C-alpha cells in the first residue's frame, strides 16, 4: 500500500460545486484542483463533510472521484466514503480505485446510534479487507454521534490497509491519544487552530474545510514546519482566519468566500441553506482584509 509519507500535508476537504440546478459543476471542479495545486496543497479529499458527501448519490460520488483525479495534476486525491451501508462503502472503494484515488477516508456508519465496538470493528474490517486503497478513519462525532475510539483503532491497527485517522472533534485530550499512534498512522487535524501544535508532535497535517477558500494560510504552516521555520508565527496568521470562519456554517461559508475570490457562485443542496446577510458580511470582511476580494458578488 501507499507510503504514509506521500499522504502528509494540507488536504482541503474539497467542496462539491453545483450549478444553479444542483448538478455537479464539472468545469468548476477542474478550476478548484488547479487552484489548490498552485496554492501549495498536497492533495484534496472529495465527498467529505465540506463536499456534502452524504447529499450525493453513490454514482455522483464516483463521478467526483473521477473528476478530481482527472484534474489532479501533481496532487493526491482521497475519496470520502461516508455511508451507513457496508456494501456501498465497498462499492465506493472500488470506484475510487478505478478513478485513481490514493486513499479512502471513511466515517463510521451514523444512522444507528450507540453501535457496539464489535459492530464498528466488523464494519471497518469489511471495508479494509475489500479495499484496494489504504483507509483513513474519520472521527467527527459532532456530526455522526459515533466516535472513533482508540479501542477501535487498537483492534484494526495491524491491518495493512489502515494508514491514518482524521480528528475533526477538536478535543485536545483525544488528539493527544491519537498522536500516540504516529508515525505508524497518519494523524490529521480537522480543527485548523491545532495544526501547528499537532504537526510539531508528529501529526501528518490537516484535512481542512477552511483550506477550500484559504489554502495559502494553511500551506504556510506546513511549509514552515517542513523547512524548520517559524510554525507559531504562521499559525498565528492562520488563527486570524479561523477566528472568523470557524463559527460560520460549512460549506456555505467557504463556497461564498470562494465566490468573493473570483470563482463561480455555488449553491448548497438541501437541507443545507445559504448564509444569512450577517454571515456573508463577516466572510466578505475577512476576504477583503486579506486582500483576496476579486468579485462583485
TORVOLUM-631464 format. One line per 8 residues: number of its first residue (from 1); for each residue y, z, x of C-alpha. Coordinates in Angstrom, 1 decimal. Layout:
<recs>
NUM	Y Z X  ...
</recs>
This chain:
<recs>
1	0.0 0.0 0.0  3.7 -0.4 0.9  5.0 2.0 3.6  7.2 4.7 2.1  10.0 3.9 4.6  10.5 0.5 3.1  11.5 2.1 -0.2  14.1 4.5 1.0
9	17.9 4.3 0.5  20.1 3.6 -2.5  18.5 2.1 -5.6  20.8 1.5 -8.6  19.0 2.2 -11.8  19.9 -1.3 -13.0  21.5 -1.8 -16.4  19.9 -4.4 -18.6
17	22.8 -6.7 -19.5  22.8 -8.0 -23.1  24.6 -10.8 -24.8  26.5 -10.1 -28.0  23.3 -10.9 -29.9  21.5 -8.2 -27.9  19.3 -10.7 -25.9  18.9 -10.3 -22.2
25	21.8 -12.0 -20.4  19.9 -13.8 -17.7  22.8 -15.2 -15.6  24.3 -11.7 -15.6  21.1 -10.3 -14.0  21.5 -12.8 -11.1  25.1 -11.6 -10.6  24.1 -8.0 -10.6
33	21.4 -8.5 -8.0  23.8 -10.3 -5.6  26.4 -7.6 -6.2  24.0 -4.8 -5.3  22.7 -6.6 -2.2  26.2 -7.2 -0.9  27.2 -3.6 -1.6  24.5 -2.2 0.7
41	21.9 -1.1 -1.7  18.3 -1.2 -0.5  16.9 -2.1 -3.9  17.1 -1.6 -7.7  15.0 0.0 -10.4  14.7 -2.1 -13.6  13.9 -0.9 -17.1  14.5 2.7 -16.4
49	16.8 5.1 -18.4  20.0 3.2 -17.5  18.1 0.0 -18.0  17.4 1.0 -21.6  13.7 0.5 -20.8  12.3 2.2 -24.0  14.6 -0.1 -26.1  12.9 -3.2 -24.6
57	9.6 -4.7 -25.7  6.9 -5.0 -23.2  7.4 -8.8 -22.8  11.2 -8.1 -22.3  10.5 -5.6 -19.6  8.1 -8.1 -17.9  11.0 -10.7 -18.1  13.4 -8.2 -16.5
65	10.9 -7.7 -13.6  10.7 -11.5 -13.1  14.5 -12.0 -13.2  15.2 -9.2 -10.8  12.6 -10.4 -8.3  13.7 -14.0 -8.6  17.2 -13.0 -7.6  16.4 -10.1 -5.3
73	17.4 -11.6 -2.0  16.6 -9.1 0.7  16.4 -6.0 -1.5  13.4 -4.4 -3.2  12.7 -4.2 -6.9  11.0 -1.2 -8.5  9.7 -1.6 -12.1  10.3 1.1 -14.7
81	7.3 1.6 -16.9  8.3 4.4 -19.3  5.8 4.2 -22.1  3.6 6.6 -24.1  0.7 4.1 -24.0  -1.6 4.3 -21.0  -2.8 0.7 -21.7  0.7 -0.6 -21.9
89	1.6 1.2 -18.7  -1.4 -0.7 -17.0  -0.2 -3.9 -18.6  3.3 -3.4 -17.2  1.9 -2.6 -13.8  0.1 -6.0 -13.8  3.3 -7.8 -14.9  5.3 -6.0 -12.2
97	2.8 -7.0 -9.5  2.8 -10.7 -10.7  6.6 -10.7 -10.6  6.7 -9.5 -7.1  8.0 -5.9 -7.5  7.4 -3.4 -4.7  6.6 -0.3 -6.7  6.5 1.3 -10.2
105	8.5 4.2 -11.5  6.5 5.9 -14.3  7.8 8.7 -16.6  5.4 11.0 -18.4  4.4 10.0 -21.9  7.1 11.5 -24.0  6.1 11.3 -27.7  3.6 14.1 -27.8
113	5.3 17.3 -26.6  3.7 20.0 -24.5  0.7 18.0 -23.4  -1.9 19.7 -21.2  -1.6 19.3 -17.4  -5.1 17.7 -17.6  -3.9 15.2 -20.1  -1.0 14.2 -17.9
121	-3.3 14.0 -14.9  -5.6 11.7 -16.8  -2.6 9.5 -17.9  -1.2 9.1 -14.4  -4.6 8.8 -12.7  -5.4 5.9 -15.0  -2.2 4.2 -14.0  -2.7 4.9 -10.3
129	-6.2 3.6 -10.4  -5.3 0.4 -12.3  -2.1 -0.5 -10.5  -1.9 -2.8 -7.5  1.5 -1.4 -6.7  2.4 2.1 -5.5  3.8 4.6 -8.0  6.8 6.9 -8.1
137	6.6 9.7 -10.7  9.8 10.2 -12.8  10.9 13.7 -13.7  13.6 13.6 -16.4  12.8 16.4 -18.8  16.2 16.4 -20.5  15.0 13.0 -22.0  11.2 13.2 -22.1
145	10.9 17.0 -22.6  7.7 16.6 -20.5  8.3 17.8 -16.9  6.5 16.5 -13.7  5.3 19.9 -12.5  4.3 20.5 -8.8  0.8 21.2 -10.2  0.6 17.6 -11.4
153	1.7 16.3 -8.0  -0.8 18.5 -6.3  -3.6 17.1 -8.5  -2.6 13.5 -7.6  -1.2 13.7 -4.1  -4.3 12.4 -2.4  -4.3 9.2 -4.4  -3.3 6.3 -2.1
161	-1.1 4.8 -4.7  1.2 7.8 -5.2  4.2 7.4 -2.9  7.1 9.4 -4.5  8.8 11.4 -7.1  12.3 11.0 -8.7  14.1 14.1 -9.8  16.7 13.5 -12.4
169	16.9 17.1 -13.7  19.4 18.2 -11.0  17.9 21.7 -10.7  18.3 22.7 -7.0  15.3 25.0 -7.0  13.0 22.3 -8.4  14.4 19.8 -6.0  13.6 22.1 -3.1
177	10.0 22.3 -4.3  9.7 18.5 -4.5  11.2 18.3 -1.0  8.2 20.2 0.3  6.2 17.0 -0.3  8.4 15.0 2.1  7.8 12.9 4.1  4.3 12.5 2.6
185	6.1 11.5 -0.6  9.5 9.9 -1.0  11.7 12.3 -2.9  14.6 10.6 -4.7  17.5 12.3 -6.4  19.0 11.2 -9.7  21.9 13.7 -9.6  24.2 11.9 -7.2
193	26.1 15.1 -6.3  22.9 16.2 -4.5  22.4 13.0 -2.5  23.8 14.2 0.9  22.2 17.6 0.6  18.8 16.1 -0.2  18.7 13.4 2.5  19.6 15.8 5.2
201	16.5 17.8 4.2  14.0 14.9 4.1  14.9 13.2 0.9  14.4 9.4 0.6  17.6 8.5 -1.1  18.7 8.1 -4.7  17.7 6.1 -7.8  21.1 6.3 -9.4
209	22.8 5.4 -12.6  26.3 5.7 -11.2  25.3 3.2 -8.4  25.4 0.5 -11.1  29.2 0.4 -11.0  29.9 2.2 -7.7  27.2 1.2 -5.3  29.6 1.3 -2.3
217	30.2 5.0 -2.7  26.5 5.7 -2.8  25.8 3.4 0.2  28.4 5.2 2.3  26.5 8.5 2.1  23.2 6.8 3.0  24.8 4.8 5.9  26.4 8.0 7.3
225	23.0 9.7 7.2  21.3 6.8 9.0  24.0 6.5 11.7  24.4 10.2 12.3  27.9 10.0 10.7  29.7 12.5 8.5  27.5 12.8 5.5  29.5 15.6 4.0
233	32.7 13.6 4.1  31.0 10.6 2.4  29.5 12.9 -0.2  32.9 14.4 -1.0  34.2 11.0 -1.8  31.2 10.3 -4.0  31.7 13.6 -5.8  35.1 12.4 -6.9
241	33.4 9.5 -8.7  30.7 11.8 -10.1  33.2 14.3 -11.5  34.5 11.6 -13.9  31.3 9.7 -14.6  28.6 12.3 -14.9  29.8 13.8 -18.2  30.0 10.4 -19.8
249	27.1 8.9 -21.8  24.9 6.4 -19.9  24.5 3.5 -19.6  27.6 2.8 -21.7  29.8 4.3 -19.0  28.6 2.1 -16.2  28.4 -1.0 -18.4  32.1 -0.5 -19.3
257	33.0 0.2 -15.6  31.3 -3.0 -14.6  33.4 -4.9 -17.1  36.5 -3.4 -15.5  35.3 -4.7 -12.2  35.2 -8.3 -13.5  31.6 -8.5 -14.9  31.0 -9.7 -18.5
265	31.0 -7.2 -21.3  27.5 -6.0 -22.1  26.8 -4.0 -25.3  24.0 -1.5 -25.6  21.2 -1.7 -28.0  21.0 0.7 -31.0  20.5 3.6 -31.3  23.0 3.8 -28.4
273	26.6 3.1 -29.1  29.9 2.3 -27.4  32.2 4.8 -25.6  34.9 6.5 -27.5  38.5 5.4 -26.7  38.9 8.7 -24.7  35.8 8.0 -22.7  37.0 4.4 -22.0
281	40.3 5.8 -20.8  38.6 8.1 -18.3  36.5 5.3 -17.0  39.4 3.0 -16.7  41.5 5.6 -14.9  38.7 6.1 -12.3  38.2 2.4 -11.7  42.0 1.9 -11.3
289	42.3 4.9 -9.0  39.5 3.5 -6.7  41.3 0.1 -6.6  38.5 -1.7 -8.3  40.2 -2.9 -11.5  39.9 -6.6 -11.8  39.5 -7.2 -15.6  41.8 -7.2 -18.6
297	39.0 -5.7 -20.7
</recs>
